[in-house]
Amino acid sequence: MSLIPQVYAASSTIGVGQPTGMKITDIGKLISSAISVAFIVAGILTFAFLVIGGIEWLTSGGDKGKTENARNRITAALVGLAIIAASWALMQLISYFFGIDVFGGNITIPKPY
């Protein structure tokens, strides 16, 4: 009697079954959707900060401190808009050169099952 069990590695393929109750079956689609939602939220927040900065500027009443605060808020919103636009352009370049359609949900990630 041996303490080492026999190994039958060559007799069948080894695989991992899909877990029961798993709702997300395509991680690539999840990543694509998350990126799209992040861009939409960033655009909405940029617009909101521009509007808030404009309202602060209008209601500053000539106070230099409030006007400077409003100008800084508007500048930060415009810089954020430039960052959003640059990241969108970068994603388009990645899509073009590598054939990965990030916004279309066609990211292929290997599955263990």
N, C-alpha and C positions, 0 to 999 in steps of 0.2 A: 504494500500500500504506500502510495507516494503522497507527500504533502503538497506537491506542486500540481495544480490542475492542468489538464491538457488544454492547449490553445488551438482553436480551429479558425485561424485568421484567413486562410485561403478558401474556406468553404462557402462563404457568403459575403456580400457587400455590407459594409458598415455604414449606417446612416442614422440621422437623428430625425425622429418623427416630429410633425408639427404639434406643438402643445395644444391641448384641448382648451377651448374658450379664448383662443387668441384672436383678437379683433383686427390687429394690424398685420396684414400679410405682405405688404409692399413698402419697405422702408424708404425706397427711392421716391415714391409718391408722397410719403409723409414729409420727407425733407424738402421736396419741391413745393408742397403746400405751405410749409412753415416759412420758406424763403419768400414766397409770394405774399403771405400775410404780413411778414415783417416789413416788406417794401410798402404795402398799403398803409400800415400803421405809421411808419416813418413819414410818409407823405402827408397824412392827416395831421400828425403832430407838428410838422413843419408849418403847415398852413395855420394851425391854431396859434403857434408861437408868433408868426407874422402878424396875425390879427391882434393878438394881445399886445405886442410891441407897438403896433399902430395906435391902438386905443390908449396905451400909456403915453405915447407921444402927444396925442391930441389932448389928453387930460392933464398934461404936465403943468400947464399954466405958466410957461416960461421959466420954471425952476430948472436950473442947470443940472442938478443932481438927478431929477426925474427924467429929464430929456436924455441925459447920458445913459441912464439905466435902460430906457426904451431903445436907444440906438444900439446899445450892446445886445439887447434881446433880438432885435431885427437882424443884426450882423450875425449872431450865432445861428439864427434860423436859416439865413442864406448860406452860411457855411455848411450847415447840416443838409440843405438841399443840394449843394454841390457834391457832398460826400455820397448822398443817395444816388445822384445821377452818375457819378463816377463808378460806384459799385454796380449799378445796373449795366453800364457800358462794359465793365470788366466781365460780368456774367455773360453778356452777349458775345464777347470775344472768346471766352472759354467755350461757349456753345458752338461758335463758328469753327474754331481751330481744332477742338477735340471731339466734336460731334456729340456733346452731352447737352441735351435740351433740358436745362434746369427748370425753366418756367413751364414747360409742357408736361412735366411729370414723367419723363422718360429716362430717369437715372436708373441704371441697372446695377444692382448690388447682389452679389451671390447669396443664395439662400442655403441654409444647412439642411433643408428637408425637400 
